[in-house]
Amino acid sequence: MIGSLVGKIVGVLRQQGARGFARRMLSSIRRLPRSEFDRKRGAETGDIVPLWRLRIASPNARFGVRYQAVDEQDVVAAVASLNENLGRFTFIDLGCGKGRGLLVAVELGFGRVLGVEFAPQLAETARANLQKTGAANALVIAVDAAEYVFPAGNLVVFLYNPFGAEVMGPVIANLRRSDSRSLYVIYVRPVHAALFDEADFLEPLGSPAGHPNIRIWRRRAGW
């Protein structure tokens, strides 16, 4: 049996080379069992998707982070800590991927839900997932987050470690220029939290209880 396995590995290496072999192994490893979240909703938000498997026209693709679905409880805990009337807010998920965060936001009662995603394949999957659940107040926009112009009104901007500092900088600049009456930023796995800490128009609110992997900011009074 071991000899047969070795033979298969050697065959793949000869046909596809080391890079092809690595991609094949990674692809098989990433096929995760369907989650309870997806089974309940008839959705497909699982698996880990490296960006090299996707067709992305944006020059910022090299700064993006692989797709991986956010934990539902992280979204729920972060939003609950805001203590706001969610019906008055628009939830915007930057780098929404397949849309799990959007589905949770719809269920939490946000007045409007927007997904921003630069990978067309992921954006299409997110749209299909929203359609399956009958979310009438949700929309997915296929655009680079660095170029996204934020709408006016009350906003909750959500990020699940979607991209590097090279994109986060323009995003923060666009947020600063936005005409939002009330603005919150929720950042899960906040690799570049320092960029938000340095933003003069934002004040830090810390982390929700029991969720040190989440950081939250809001627009300072007067901005």
N, C-alpha and C positions, 0 to 999 in steps of 0.2 A: 504493500500500500504506500509506504514512504517512497519507494522507488518510482511508483507511478506519479505521485505528487511532484517529486523533483523533476521528472520528465516533462510534466505539464508546465512547470515554472520555466524550465530551460526553453521549451518551445515558444512560450509567450515572449521571453527575452529576445529570442532570435527574430521573431516576427515583428515585435513592436519596440524593441529596445528598452533600456532601463526606465526611461520616462514613461513610455506607454505601459509598462508593467506597473509602475508606481500608481499611475492614474487608474488602472483597472482595479488594483487592490483597494485604493482609496474609495472608489465608487462603490465597491461591494461592502466596505465597512460602513459607509454612510447610510445604507438602506436600513432605517430604523423601523421597529414595529409601529403600527398606527397607534397614536396616542388616544387616551380616553377623551381628551378635548375634541379631537377630530371625529371620533366615533359618535359622540353626542350630537354633533352639529352636521354631520355628513360632509365635513370639510377635509382639506388636504393641506395642512400647514407644517407637517413634520419634515424629517430628514435634514441633513446638513448639506448645503450646496456650495461648493467652492466657486468663486466667480469665474475661474478659467473655463468652467463648463457652460458659461452663458455668453450670448452675443450682446456685447455692450459697446455702444458707439462712443460713449463719453470718454474724453481723455483722462478723466478722474477715476477710471476703472481701477487703475493701479493703486489707488488709495483706499479702495473699498475693502470691507471685511466680509468674509463668507456669510452666507445666509444660515441662520439658526433661529428657530422659533423662540420667542420670549416666553418665560414662565408666566402663566395666567395670573398667579398670585402676586407676582411682582407688580403687574399693572394695577391690580385691584388695590393692593396695599398703598401704592404711591398715590393713586387718585383719591382714595379715601382720606389720606392725610391732608389733602387740600381743604377739605371741609367747605366745599363750594356747591352751589346749585348748578349741576352739570348741564342742565338743559339750556343754560345761558352761554355755554362755552362750545367752541369748536376744538376737537381733538385732532392734532396733526402728527402723524407718525412718519418721521424722516427715515427713509430706508425701510419701508414697511414690509418688504419681502413678500411672503405669501399671505400676509394679512392677519396673523393671529392677534396682534395688538389691536387692529381695527375691529375685529369681531368682539373682543372683550369690551372695547370702548362703546360700541353700539349697545351691548347688553347693559352697560353701566348707566346708560341714559343721556349721553352727550347729545346736544342739539344738532350737531353736525360732526361728521367724521371724515377726515381726508388722509389718504395715503400718498406718500411721495416716494417713487421708486425708479431708479435709472436703468434697471434691467428689465426689458420688455417682457421676457418670459415670466419673471416673478410677478410683474404687475398684472399680467393676464390671469395668473393663478389666483392672485388676491381678488381680482374682480369676480372670478368664477365662485370663489368661496363666499363672497358677500352676496352674490345672487342666490346661491343655494340657501342662505339663511334669511333671505327676504329683507335685507337691510336697505331701506329706501332712502336713508339720509346719509349714505356713505358713497365716497367717490375715490378712485385711485387715479393719480396723475403720473404719467410716465415722463419724468423730467429729472435732471441732475439736481440734487439738493442744493448745490452751490449756486444754482441759477433760479431757485424757487423764490417767488415773491409772496410773502405772507399776507393773508387777507386781513382786513380790518376786523375789529371786534375782540371779544374775549377768547384767548387762546390757551390751550394746554399743548405744548410742543413736546413730543415724546421721542426719545432716541434709545435704541438698544445697541450701543457700540457699533454704529453702522459704517463709520469711515474714520480716516485719519485726520490729523491736525490740518492738513493741506485743504481739506474740504470744510472742516469745522470752523475755520477762521472766517471764510465768506458767509457761512450760515449765521454766525453770530453777528456779523456786520449787517446782514439783511434783517435779522431780528431787531437790531438796534434801530433801523430805519422804519420798522413796521408801525402801522397806526393801530396798535392794539390797546384797548382800554385797560384790560387786565391780562397779564401774561405770566404763565408758569412754564418752566422747563423741567422735565423729568428725564433723567439720564441714568439708564440701567447699565451696569458695568462701566463706570465713568472713567475710562482710560485718560481722557483729555479734560478732566474736570477743572484743571487749573486755568484753562482758557475761559471758562465761564466765571470762575472766581475773579479773574482779572477784568471782566467786563464791567465798566462803570455804571451801566444802566440796570444791572442785576444785583440782587442781594441773596445770599445763601440761606436756605431754610433747613439744611441738614439732611438727615435720612429718616425714613419712616421707621417706627419701632420694629426691631427684628429684621430689618432689611438694610444692612450696612453696604450692600452692593448697589444701592440706589442713592443718587444725590438730586436735590430739588432746589431750584432758584425761582424768584419771582421778580417782576419789574419793580424797580424802586419808585417810590412816590415822587411825582413830579416829572417822570420821564414818559 
